[in-house]
Amino acid sequence: MAFLSEALARVNPSPTVAITQRARELRAEGRDVIALSAGEPDFDTPENVKRAAVAAIGRGETKYTAPDGMTELKQAICDKFARENGLSYAPAQISVSSGGKQVLWNALLATLNPGDEVIVPAPYWVSYPDMVRMAGGTPVIVTGEERDGFRLTAGALEAAITPRTKWLIFNSPSNPTGAGYDRATLCALTNVLMRHPQVHVMSDDMYEHLAYDGFTFCTPAEVEPGLAERTLTVNGVSKAYAMTGWRIGYAGGPEPLIAAMRKVQSQTTTNPCSISQWAAVEALTGPQDVLATRAEAFRRRRDAVVAALNDCAGMTCQTPEGAFYVYPSVAGCLGRTSAGGARIETDEDFATALLEEAGVALVFGAAFGLSPHVRLSYAAADDVLADACNRIRAFCAGLT
Ligand SMILES: Cc1ncc(COP(=O)(O)O)c(C=O)c1O
């Protein structure tokens, strides 16, 4: 009898974590390494949010709460959805978990049976296909084209749908490409979905507030109200309010699905941290000006990084609408040899040699389902980004 489960055997270790770990090891050896591989804002949690958490501790809000979120937070989330997305949810249609990741996981575990298919547009956030497999479903990867800004098209979506399709996972702005779907592009997808009533939509809106140049964020249940009864609108405070460590994510959706997710959570983690929930209430109901200030800093960094990468021999980089990632192609670097003697045949070779020789950690595109690319997270200080881009430029110039 095998000790480890079959569910675990279906899962790959996270490549993002592996690269970040290698960067740590090199640092521990005394090497000067810049890690642009992790997906979290470099900014601090806003002071008003920290103070709300301290006050919650002071009041003794340190006990179990309702399993899928306390009333005050659910109400704040309903208000957020109404205010920012034009979506009308009642508190019973809200689920709060320990991060957006747990929200997605609860929904998949609560709904997937063997043979159920989940459409995952590539390039994808690394966790989607593995979570689907772990929950017993089958990910159906639909690969976007660089010429479409890596976006899922209506034709590709239509072709991927079968009678076994249970979910489409939709993510805009995207991790890893930063691509955002405007209303017209999203409408083309929701029109397809309206013809296939068995397909539910898991909309991962985690990067909603990280959008630039006047890009107007929109989400499927808002664009097509006819889809609301089969859409789970997922969001969280991790990225928008620099609260990755607090572990609060949430979703709005149909009541039966929310109840099923509550059942999963009540038998696993019980409830998200009570103190973090009070912090999230403050994040969602307190002053919001921090969102615009930080988005402006990210836009500035994005522009600097895109310009610098397009100046690197063998790399080309699109300008994405949002998130804090760029996803340049390294096609022009393949088939060459680095100054340190490494043969560059794949994007993984590129990322490995870049880390070992130039001390810059990026994540290779194969991890996200589309090569030959690398993902660079520009959630770092301007001077750090400038240093990293200079190193990448020198590394590329050294390829022969
Ligand atoms: C696209 C996407 N969805 C969800 C998450 C999970 O966020 P959380 O920290 O709230 O679990 C991440 C985090 O990297 C992400 O990139």
The ligand as an ORCA input file, in Angstrom:
! r2SCAN-3c Opt
* xyz 0 1
  C      -3.960     34.933    -10.150
  C      -3.890     34.699     -8.692
  N      -4.969     34.258     -8.051
  C      -4.963     34.024     -6.726
  C      -3.832     34.215     -5.973
  C      -3.888     33.900     -4.507
  O      -3.886     34.998     -3.713
  P      -4.016     34.865     -2.126
  O      -2.741     35.392     -1.582
  O      -5.191     35.707     -1.761
  O      -4.234     33.433     -1.801
  C      -2.667     34.659     -6.593
  C      -1.430     34.825     -5.818
  O      -0.335     34.816     -6.320
  C      -2.697     34.916     -7.985
  O      -1.615     35.353     -8.639
*
